[in-house]
């Protein structure tokens, strides 16, 4: 159960990082077009941004506290009893 949670967390973090890179790229091109500037792209900063977002989501203090701890507690609950209560 915890491995599944960590996989889901990783996918969400990577997806969020990729969407952020795409959004930032579109925004940079828009600002560059309006201001008449040039945009310089590099694969290393894009990779580092995506990797840092993924790592923060997986091993960050908030991720561990609210992620693994709560997933472990939820895994110990009876599914029927958990559905009956809020």
GIGI-V757508 format. One record per residue. N is the residue number from 1. RES is the residue in one letter. PHI is phi in whole degrees, -180 to 180 (* if undefined). PSI is psi as a letter, one per 40 degrees, with the letter a starting at -180 (* if undefined). OMEGA is omega in whole degrees, -180 to 180 (999 if undefined). Layout:
n: (N:N)
res: (RES:RES)
phi: (PHI:PHI)
psi: (PSI:PSI)
omega: (OMEGA:OMEGA)
This chain:
n: (1:2:3:4:5:6:7:8:9:10:11:12:13:14:15:16:17:18:19:20:21:22:23:24:25:26:27:28:29:30:31:32:33:34:35:36:37:38:39:40:41:42:43:44:45:46:47:48:49:50:51:52:53:54:55:56:57:58:59:60:61:62:63:64:65:66:67:68:69:70:71:72:73:74:75:76:77:78:79:80:81:82:83:84:85:86)
res: (X:X:X:X:X:X:X:X:X:X:X:X:X:X:X:X:X:X:X:X:X:X:X:X:X:X:X:X:X:X:X:X:X:X:X:X:X:X:X:X:X:X:X:X:X:X:X:X:X:X:X:X:X:X:X:X:X:X:X:X:X:X:X:X:X:X:X:X:X:X:X:X:X:X:X:X:X:X:X:X:X:X:X:X:X:X)
phi: (*:-70:-64:-63:-62:-66:-64:-63:-62:-63:-63:-64:-65:-67:-62:-63:-66:-65:-63:-66:-64:-64:-61:-65:-64:-64:-64:-64:-65:-64:-65:-64:-67:-68:-87:78:-97:-108:-107:-106:-110:-143:-71:-67:-63:-66:-64:-64:-64:-66:-66:-67:-63:-66:-67:-61:-67:-87:-116:-66:-60:-65:-62:-70:-66:-93:-98:-66:-61:-70:-66:-66:-65:-66:-68:-87:-80:-76:-59:-67:-65:-68:-72:-75:-106:-88)
psi: (d:d:d:d:d:d:d:d:d:d:d:d:d:d:d:d:d:d:d:d:d:d:d:d:d:d:d:d:d:d:d:d:d:d:e:f:i:i:h:h:i:h:d:d:d:d:d:d:d:d:d:d:d:d:d:d:d:d:e:i:d:d:d:d:d:e:c:d:d:d:d:d:d:d:d:e:i:h:d:d:d:d:d:d:i:*)
omega: (-179:177:177:178:180:176:179:178:180:180:179:179:180:178:177:179:179:178:178:179:178:179:179:177:177:179:178:178:179:179:180:179:-179:-176:-178:-180:173:179:178:-180:176:-178:-177:178:178:178:-180:178:180:-180:-180:176:180:-180:178:180:-176:-171:177:-179:179:179:180:-177:-175:-178:-174:-179:-179:177:178:177:-180:-180:-179:-179:172:-175:-180:179:-180:179:180:-179:179:999)
